[in-house]
Amino acid sequence: MEIIAEWGNVFIALAVIFGLYMTWGIGANDVANAMGTSVGSGAVTVRQAIIIAAVFEFSGAFIAGGSVTKTIRKGIIDPAAITGHPELLVYGMLAALLAAAIWLMVASAKGWPVSTTHSIVGAIVGFAVAGIGIDAVNWGKIGKIVASWVVSPLLGGLIAYLLMMSIRWLILNTEKPFEKAKTWGPVYVFLVGWIVSLVTLFKGLKHLNLHFSIGESFLVATAIGLVSAIIGKILISKIQVDKAAEKDFHFASVEKVFVPLMIFTACAMAFAHGSNDVANGIGPLTAVVSIVQSGGEVAQKAALPLWILILGGVGIVVGLATMGYRVMRTIGTHITELTPSRGYCATLAAATTVVLASKTGLPVSTTHIAVGSVMGVGLARGVGALDLRVIGNIIVSWIVTLPAGGVLAMLFFFILQGIFG
């Protein structure tokens, strides 16, 4: 308690710096995953992706982001052992933030799409083993996370494959694909509005004190989907056949129909990501502020001040703008060649998987889902359409994420304990 009182302001200053660094990493890696399909398919430019992310990530965080954040991530560690030593949790959260941020920076520089959640979970496990003991870790949870490395990409890939095949059956393999694209386009726009609304309604409108039952959530999502479909139909009706482009690519005009769909999807995914993951990324920062301001009280949950949300939003947008292009390039061009229709299928599949996971309790990673969805789209054209070397590198980076975060967090925990203890 004396350490908290003596060094409280220093701890908060370090938490702000490390938290900003961490959210920069989220922008460079996690948000880049969400926007990679839109950029890679040619539906939006990198600059437009940054603007969309800036507007909709912020909107998602403010409108639908939680007002309360878990200070002990997802029940990974048992806080009972450190209630009498709150400074250990402060060291641990600072070490976890710095460790996860450094790993995200390394991964982003290499263009590896890794999981932000798994980075911070690995870091917290590392601090718990170093600072409390191996028994403090809920290893059952860790086992589920490891299992999600297989479940997430498989589920996302399967849904993306089925969506791609539906476009092939309903549009591409018909006698008049452009007319069919204009007919079915609004239906695919409806699916975007419906699915992404369900993501937000299922996972987080506590901030607005809105609590919907499952039935009410489906009704609201259907209404939003219908409005989206009407707007989509208006935009799609203005698209004309591009005969010049069709000389080089038979489906050029069909792909133009999917450009507005991709823009819808990009905006919707940025909003969903902002509402679900921005607050999670700054959970350890909130934990440190909460402990210092309460004089050393360790709580499972803590109020999320507005200034921390703003800090998280700024860090994320700066991260995407400065380093996000590397991960966007991997997701959007290196795994398989994307067009607007393929990018649409991959992004909608990712959103659908998040909805399924949030209602079934599967501990999935949006990053792994995004990669799996892009692979599913490529697989619809055969294994030869995938770059297996790139996919191999990505899978290795996933496996390394947990131990890398853990080892770095142990190191930083002992350094902080040595400095302040």
N, C-alpha and C positions, 0 to 999 in steps of 0.2 A: 504493500500500500504506500509505503514511504517513497519507493522508487517512482510510482505513478504520480504522486504529488510533486516530487522534485523535477521530474523530466517530462511531465505531461505535455507541455507546449512543443517540446522537441519531438515527442512521439507523433503528435498530430501533424507537425510540419513534414516529418518523414513519410507519414501515411499519405499525405496529399501528394507529395512528389512521386512516391512509388505507385500510388493509385492512378495518377495521371499517366505514368509510364505504362502501367498495366492496361488502361483503357486505350492508349495509343496502340498497344499490341493487339487488342481486340479488334480495333478498326482495321489495322494492317492485315489481319488474318481472318477473323470470323466474319466481319462485314464484307470483306473482299470475297469470301466464299459465297455469300448470299447474292452479291452483285456480279460474280464472275460469269454466270450463264448469260446474263443480259448483255454484258460487254462482249463476250466471246462470240455470241450469235450475231453480233452486228446491230442489235436492236437499239442500243444506246452507246454513246461514246464514254470514255473514262471520265471526262469532265461532267457529262450528264449524270453518270452513276454517282459521282461525288455529291452533286447537287441534290439528287433524289435521296441519297442516304442522309445528307445533312437535314433535309426537311422532315423526312418520314421517320428516321431513327429518333430524332428529337421529339417528334409528335408522339411516337409510340411510348417513349420513356415518360413523357409528361402526362399524356392522357391515360395510358393504360399501365404504366409502370407501377410496381407496388410501392406503397408508402412504408412498408415494413420489409426488412430483408433478414434472412437467416444469417446469423453471425458465425455459426459453425456449419460449414457447407454440407447440406444434405445429410446430416447425421453421420458424417465420416468419422468424427472423433467424439469421445465421451468427455464433456467438460467438467464432470464431477471432480476429477482428480486435480483440477487447477483452480477451483473456486477460491481457495485460500492464497493462491499465487497468481493474481491477475496479470502481473508483469510478464509471466511466461506466455500467456495468450497474446499479449501485445508484441513481444519479440517474434512469436510464431506467425502472427498475421502480417507483420512487416516483412519477415523473411519469405513468407509464401507469396506476397505481392511481388517482391523483387525477383524471386526465383522464376515465377510464372512469366513475368514480363520479359526477363532475359531470354527464356526459352522461346517465347512467342516472337521476339525480335530475330533470333537465330533462324527459326523456322520460316518466318516471313522473308528474310533476306535470301533464303534458299528457294523460296517459292513453294514451300511445303504447306498444304492446308491441314493444320492440326487442330485439335479440340481445345478451345479456351477453357471449358469446364474441366476437362481432364488435366490440363496444365495446372490449374489452381488446386484441384483435388490431390494430384500427385505431390504438390508443394506442401499442402496441409498435412498429408500423411507423413512426409519427411520430417516436418517440424514436430509432429506428435510423437513419432518414434524417438527423435533426438531429445525432446524436452520433457516428455511425460513417461513414455515407455511403450513397448510394442503392443501391450494389452489394451492400450487406450484407443486403438484403431478398430473400427468396425470392418473386419476383413470380409464379411459377407457382402457388404456394399461394394467393396473393391472387386470382388468376384463378379458381381452383376455388371459393373462397368466394363470389365474385361470381356464379358460375354457380349456386351453391346457393340464391341468392335466388329463382330460378325453379323449380329442381328440388324444393326442400323443400315449398313450399306446394302445388305441383301433385300431388306424391305423397301428401301428407297429405289433400288435398282429394278425390282419386280414391278412396282407401280409405274415407274418411268417407262419401262419396256411395254407394259400394257397400254399406257396412254399413247405411246408412239405407234403401236400397232393399230390402235383405234383410228388415229389420223390417217394411217396408210389405207385402212379398209374404207373409211367413210369419205376420204378426200382424195388422196394421192393416186389410188388405183382405180378411180372412176373415169368415165369418158370426158366429163367437164370438171376438172379439179378446181378451177378458179371459182365457178358458180357454187360448187359444193362447199368450198372454203368460206364463202360469204354466208352460206346457209347455216353451216355448223359453227362458225366463228363466235356468234353471241352465246351459244351453249357452252363453249370452252371458256368464254369470259365469265359466265355465270359460275362455273366451277371455281374459278380463281376467287371471286368475291365471296362465295359460300365457304370454301375451305379455309381461307385466311381469316375470315370473320370467326369461324369456329375455333381456330388457334387462339385468337385474342380472347374470345368469350370464355373458353374453357380454362385458359391459363392466367388471365389477370385483368379484372376490372375492379379489384379491391380498392385501388387508389380512388375510384369514384364512388365507392360504397354501393356498387351495383352487383347484385347477386342473382344470377339467372339459374333456373333449373335446366336440366338437359333439354326438355321439350321447348322451353322458352328460348334457349340458345339456338336450337335448330330453326325456330320461327324467325328470330332476328337475323340469323345468318342467311336464311332463304330470301328475306326482304332485301338485304344488302346485295345478295347475289343477283336478284332480279333488276335492281337499280343499275348495277354494274353491267348487266347484259344489255340493258336499253342504251346506256352510254356507248358501250362497245359496238352495238348495231349501228348507231349513228356514225361512229368513226369508220367502221368497216365499209359502210355503204358509199363512202366517198373515194374508196380505193378503186383505181381503174387498171385494166390489163396493161402491162408494160411489154409490148411486143419486141422491142429492141433487146431488153434484158433476157427475154425468153429464148432468143437465138443461142445464147451461151448456156443458159440453165432453164430447162423445161418448166420447172416449178417456181421460177422467179416471182411471178405475180401472186402465186399461192403464199409464198413466204412473206410477201408484203402485207398480206392479211394478218399474219401472226405478229407483225411488229407492234401494233397497238396492244395486242394481248400480252406481249413481253413487257411493255411499259407498265401496264396494269399490274402484272405479276411482280415486277421489280419494286414498285411503290408499296404493294401489299406486303411483300416479304420484308422490306426495310422496316415497315411499321410493326409487323409481328416480332421481328428481331429486337427492335427498340423496347417493345412492351415486355418481352420475356427475358432478355439477356443483359441489357445494359445495367440494370440494378444488381443482377447477380455478379457481374464483373467488379462492382465496387463494394461488395459485401464485406471483405476484410478491412477496407478503409473505414466503413461505417462501424465495424466492430471496435476498432482502435479508438475512434472518436467517442463511441458510446462508453467504453471502459474508462477513458480519461475523464469525461464529463461527469460520470456517476461516482467518481472517486475510487474506482476499482471493482465495481460490481460486474460480474460475468453473467450476461443474459443470453438465452438461446436466440432471441430475436431483438432487433433494435430499430427504432424509428429512423427513416431515411430522410435526412434534411435535403431541402431543395437545392442548396449549393453543391451538394455532392452529386446529385443528378446532373446538374449543369456541367460540373467538372467531367463527369463520365461522358456526357454528350460531346463536349469539346474534344476530349482525348480521342474518342472514336472517329470523329470526322477528320481530325488531323492525321491520325494513323492511316485511314483509307487514302487520304490525299497524297501522303508522302511515300508510303511503302506498299499500299494495297495492290498496285498494278502487278506486282510479281505473282501474288497468289491468284489474282484474277486471270492472269495469263495461263497459269497451270490449269485452273478449273475450266476456263473458257476455250482454250485452244490446244493444250498439250495432251489431254486424256483422249479426246476424240474431236473431230471437226463438228462444230455446232452451227446450226442455222436457227432462225427465229422459232420455227416449229419444234425443233429438237430442244432448244433452250427452254421453251415454254413447258414442254413435257417434264424436263428435269427439275425445273423450279417448282411446278405444281406438285410433282411427286414428293419432293422434299417437304413441302407444306403439309401434304396429306399424311405423310409419315409422322410428322410432329403432332398432328391432331390425334392420330391413333395411339401414339406413345403417351401423350398427356392423359388420355382416358384409361389406358391399360396399366400405367405405372412403369412402363419400360424405361430404364435409364439410358436414353439415346443421346447421341451427339449430333447437332445440326450439321457440323462439318462432315462427319462420316456419312450422314444421309445425303448431303449435297454431292459428295464424290461418288457414292453408290448410284445416285440418280443419273449422273452424267454417264457413268459406265453402262447403266441399263439402256439409255438412249443409244449409245454406241453399239451395244450388243444387238439391238434391233436390226442393224445392218451387217452383223456378223462379227466374230472375234477379231478379224483383220482390221476392223475400223478402230480398234483400241490400241493405244501405245502401252504395251504391257510393262516396259521398262519404267515409264513414269509412274504407273500404278504401283509397281514394286517398291519404288522409292517412297511413295506416299504411305504405304502400309508399314514400312520400316519406321517412318517418322511417327506414326501413331503408337507403335509399340514402345518407342523410346520416350515418348512424352511423359508418362507417369514416373518412371525412374529418374529422368532428367530433372523434372520439377522437384522430386523428392530429395535427390542428392544436393542440388543447389540450395534448397530450403534448409537442410541440415547445416550446411556450411554457414549460411547467413545467420541462422539461429544462434550458433555458437559464437560468431563474431559479435552480434548484438548483445548477447548475454555477457561476453567478455568486456564490452565497452561500458554498458550500463549497470551490470550486476556487480 
